[in-house]
Structures are given as C-alpha cells and as structure tokens.
Amino acid sequence: MPSSSRPLVGYFLFIGVLAASLSVPLLAQSPAAQSGKEITLERLFQPPSLGGRLTQGIEWAPDSKRFSYLERKGSGGNLELQLWTMNATTGERKVLVNADTLKSVMQPEKAKTSQSTGLGRVQADNYLWSPDGNSLLFIGSNSLVLLDLHTMTPKPILSSEEEIEDPKFSPDSRWISFSRSANLFVVNISSSVVTALTTGGSEEVLKGKLDWVYPEELDARTAYWWSPDSSKIAYYEMDERPVTRYTIADMSSPSGGTEFTRYPQAGEANPIVRVGVVNVTGGATSSKSGSASASPETRWMDAGANADIYLARVDWLPDSHHVAIQRINRAQNQLDLLFADAATGASKTILTESDKYWINISDDLYFFSDKKRFLWSSERTGYRHFYLYDNSGKELAQLTSGDWAISDLGGFGPGAANHPAVDEARGFIYFISNKDDVRDTQLYRVSIGDKSLTRITKDAGSHDARIAPDASTFVDTYSNAATPARQDLYRMDGSKVAVVNEGKVPELAEYKLSPVEFVEVTADDGSKLNASIIKPLNFDPSKKYPVLINVYGGPHVQLVRNSWGGLRYLLDQVYAAKGYVLFTLDNRGSWGRGHAFETPLYHHMGKIELQDQLAGVKYLKSLGYVDPARIGIIGGSYGGYMTLEALFNAPEVFKLGVSDAPVTDWKLYDTIYTERYMGRPQDNADGYKDSSPVNQAENLKGKLMLVHGTGDDNVHFANSVELLNAMIDRGHYPDELMVFPGRGHGIGDAAAQVLEIQRTVEFILGNL
C-alpha cells in the first residue's frame, strides 16, 4: 500500500498494480495515431524500452553553480558510466569523474539499490556531495569511499562485514554518520576513527534504524538527524519486542526455510518509539572496521506518558538546542508539535491539529534562520495550505488559501529533502500543486511578504522540480500524457537554460497510438469525478466494444493525470489494438482533490469507492459503443482489493476481474494504514466485516484471476490463502491462479514479470 504522503509506485505488483502506478491517461492524440503499425506484446518485452529513460543521479552541488548526474557513454558493449556536471548558468557539460575513477570508487557489484530500512522504500543514493562541496561520498552496501574533488584522489573511509545503512555527512563536513547492526556510528573523515554513538541495538531494539511500518505508512525516510552545528544527533529508538514476529515461509527451501519481519497487524501492538539525543564526541572509538564497547550517554526527549503513539517526524531547530517532534495519537486524528530541550529532554506543546477523520502527515515543517518563525502546513480547511507561525506557536499568517492544495516539494537536495523549498533571501516558498488543473502538477511560488502567487512552469502536464540550494535554478522533469518525460534546466523566472535529457523515443512514431480523452463522471450524490478513456484503434461508433477498467481506488493515489504513462500506457495500446475500451476513474477516497474528497471512505472502505466506480460504469453504458455485457476490471494492491469488491458486490456488472496482491481481510493489514481509515477492529467490528471481500466471496459470478507472490511482506500471501479457503467453502475457485514463489509485493525478476503480463493478457482476451 502507499505511504501517507504520496503513492509509492515502485512497490506495486508489475501487472495488476501497473494499473495503479503506471496507468496514466493521455491527453492528446499522438502524431502517429492515424498511421503506422500496432504495438505488440512481444515488442514490449524487447529492448530498447519504448517507455523512455530519465537521467539518473541528479544532485545539486552545495554552491548551486552546477549539478551532477550519472551518464553512460559509448556504444554496444563499451558503455561506461561517468559522472557529469552541468553548469547552472550556461548549461555547459563536463565530465566530473571519469569512468575509470568511478569504477574504483563505486564498486558496482556492491552498490546499493535501495535504502536498507523498512522495505527499502527509499531509493538509495549512489553518492552524496559533502556540504562544503569539496568531495563526494560514494556508497556501497558495506563500504564508503570519499573522493577529493581537488586532487581526484579516492580515500576509503569505511569497510565493514556488516551492511552500512543511511550514511550522511555532518553539516560541517567533518563527520560521516551511518547505521550498522541496528546501532548508530560516526567516522571522523580526517582520522578515519569510528565512534559508536549507541550500543545494544538488535533486531528487537533498533537504534538509528527504521522498522517496517514507519517507512511504509508514515513515509519516514531516516531514523536519525544531525544538529545544525554538527555537535549532536537525534535518533529513533524503536522497541520492536511488542510487535508480532511475522513469519514468511520460503517455499523453495528444501529444509523449510523461513524469513520474518516485525509486522503489527490492525489492532495489535506497535513498536514503542522514543527520540534520543546523543553528543557526537566523547564516545568509544575504534579503527575503521572495528566496533566500540561503549557509547555516549543518550538524553531522551519527553514525548508524553502514553507510549501508544507515533512520533512521525523529527527536526532540529536552528539553535541546535531544541528538537521538534511531531506526535500523532494512535487514532491519527490529533497531531501535536512538540519542542524538546536537547540537554534536558523537557518538552512543551507548540501547536495541535485535530481532524474529525484523520490527519495526513506532511514534510512541510521548516524553521527560518532568524530562529523566530517556522512554516507549517495544514488541511484544516479541507485542502493543504501553508501557515506562518512564531516559535511560541502563535499563527502569524495563512500564506495560501483556496479550493486547491499544495503538495510536498523535495527541498534543496539531500540535506533538506524532507522540507519545502524556502528561499529566505528573496522571501519565496516554492511548491508543487495541481491548482489550475487537478490532472496537472505545476511549480508555484508564494511570497511570504504579500502572499502573491506565481506559477513558474507553464506547459500543461506534470512537472517535478529539483531546485538549486540558492533557489536560482531548477531541473524540471516534465511529461504530458502524449509525451515521454524530459528533463530541462530552468531559471526561476521560467526561462530555459538548457536541455538535460530530451526524452524522445523516436520509435513511437512508427506505431498507431489511440488517444486518451479526459471525461467527467457524475457520482450518485452529484460529485464530479475525473476519468479517462482510450478507444479501440480503428474505432467505429456503430460497433459494440468490451471495456477493461483500470482501478486503484484507495488513498494517496491519483490515476487520472496528464503525465506519461510509460509501460502501462503501451500495454493499454495492446488492448486497444485488440478492440478494447480502456477506462480509468478516480473515485472519492483517492488523492489529488483535497482531504474532504478522501474522507467518505472512513470506517467503511471499499463502499463509496465501488459506488463511484459503478457511476463510471453507468456512464460507460450511456455510450453507444460500449457492450454492457463485457465489462472487466483489473488492479493490484488496493486495486486488487477493489477488483474483488467489484466482483463480489456488483456481480451482475463485471464479467471478469484480475486481482493482484489484494487485501482480502483488513484485520490482516498493518496498524498505521488500516487504523487511519478503519479504526481498530476492536472498535469497528462491523466495518471490518463489511469492508473485507473475504466475507462476500459467495457472490462471485464473473471470472476471477488471482495473482500473488508468496514472499509478499506488505500484503501477505495469507490474504489470498484466506480468500481461497472462503471460496472453497462456498464451492468456488479462481478461474486462473498465479502464485509466484518467493516474490514480494513488487515482482522484480524479468521472467516472472513477462509471464504475469502474458498470462493476464491471455486471460482477458480469452474471457472478455
């Protein structure tokens, strides 16, 4: 399932959840729509990809004069990876680290592909700029190498038998911190001496290391934070002992191997989390690879007597003497901002947010350098907006307002990746929003002084900005529904400096591509719902066509967007070439329309969502070219859940469904996500029963394809097993069952991906 702040598209299953993460409609007809050949399934499995390619590893240098990126140069078998830079003023490109040097410092065979925290929900950094801009840190799974940019001399900083996690520079560039074996360490760059800041960390008690549920459902990205003056580190201690030790069987093991994770199911005990502050100097030290026997004393911050809460965010105030902690109650309807004294641990509540339904956590807290004010965001009006407070908790101003919402923006780079982009010198706050069209995302700025609002990006479609530290320029990643993503360097006045990556896929011009139309559907209560349609190639309005509905339907995901759909769109074109209508609708409960649009699913998931999807079916049936007897639905994760809801609760409507990794019983899913919307099962037994499709399996009439990986540590395979047992008890069984041994919530290996797509397409073409 997605996190609390945005859809995490990388974890969804490849085909069912492609419907969620990649099925993004086209706005305009492709130039090739009237001529050319049809895209085939076979072509989608062959290189090069038709979905386009983005430049990877973009990082701004601290001085904002250039940014770096990774690029492969050469041809055939002679492709070599290099690190390049682009000048922010002129757009000039230069090689910063050549291929030979990069090979020596990156150790690609040991490179990290994802942060080893939680479920690896954060893309791992291959390298980091030092805050002083003089060096680069290259990160391996168990090694750290520093490259001096003046001498281009590599310096091994650390080599370890254990995995190194979440390395960071101290703000003064003197130290590198990291987590290892559930403890927190720092290494002095000049001496290479390692200091253990904590000891006693283990699988049961994590120190400076994230658990499973915080990154998955609170979008926590780290478990420790440097003070601005580099003297101290605040960190999470996560006591996992109360949490269920969930076992996942390795079905390919001849000896019955198992894996496990601490997974708190709805209504069960959560980890007990507290925030400590430790001084960086004064701990036990060792050589480069050794470990220490003692650690500095930790001062624990007072977050209240009730331990059954979430400490969702931690930040330092600019004075390096106080820590800000965002505490949210277990029901997730009250959020308190606490300021804690780092020396004594004493805390006070600065402000409190409450909501009738639930509170969505954001990353918008920002402290101004004057040490007097902070930026806050709230959905108290039904839409997320910026507010300015003084450090006593007094509201000074509401900076944005209206029936539209701001979205998080990833700050000025690694050191501020969890904060909005604030340009204090010029008095602006930059943010992403769909203010002018809910299907678009654009870059805006608001003036702190007069609250005036300016739109920076102009082209209709989807923009994502990576802003320079001095807010003078930004790298814009842009696409629209008819155009693969491209990357360009812009000044803050909206003028283009240079093309970073043109993003063209010339081969697409060879194919017939069916355009996508955006439409509006009226729900039963009059609510307006966004939807999209792809018609069959060679469309004839006098004919009747089958419909395949792509669904996600759950919180924090928006499918109907004006952005490039990549592989999912191309797969939709395969169906369109076979005479299918593709339909997508964002029901109430989904993302992008404000908090009030989300809340109708509260305590009864699946019901309002299905009601709105059925309004979409009603709209489809009003079209003269739709065959009402041939309507299918496909989705993964929450979309897999919605597919079952549709088949079991509207059996006369849907002829077919493909459900991939579905939640079938909400009592089996995790505490934070499930209780946010459903409450605890102890308090909402009827809601859980009514919202779990395992209890309606006897209603199935259409054909069902069920897909799941046995190693799924997010939506456990037990969900599908429980459904199978319920169906068997009622004399039913899926028409097609695909079980992938050992695969997770995102099926990652190419062989399994290809097979899943092939079998799914065959099932749909053969039965719809």
Protein Blocks (a to p, Z undefined) as FASTA:
>chain_A
ZZfkbccfklpcfklmmmmmmmccdfbdcfklmgccdddfklmmpccdfkbpadehiacd
fklpaccddddedehjlbccddddddfklopacdfbdfklmmmmnommlccfbdcehjhp
accdfbdcdfklpaccdddfkbccdddfklopacdfbdcfbdcehiacdfklpaccddee
hiacdddfklopacdfbghiafklcghiacfklmmmnopabfbdcdfklpaccdddddfk
lpccdddddfkbmnlpacddddddehiacdddddddddfbhpacddfklccfbdcddddd
debjblbbcdfbccddfklpaccdddddfkopaccdddddfknopacdfbdcddfkbccd
dfkbccdfklpaccdddfklopacdddddfkopafbdfbgcjddddddehjbjklmmbcc
ddfknopacdddfklomkbccdddddfklopacdfblbgcdddddddfklpaccdddddf
kbccddddddfkopafbdfbgopafklmmpccddddddddddfkopacdddddddehiaf
kbccddddddehighiafbdcddekjmlmmmmmmmmnopacdddddehiahiajklmmmm
gopghklmmmmmmmmmmmmmmpmkbcfklccdddehjlmmmmmmmmmmmmmlpmbdcdeh
iafbfklmcfklmmmmnopfklmmmlmmmmpmklmmmmpmbdcdddddfklckbgfklmm
mmmmmmmmnopacfbdcddehiafbdfbfklmmmmmmmmmmmmmmmZZ
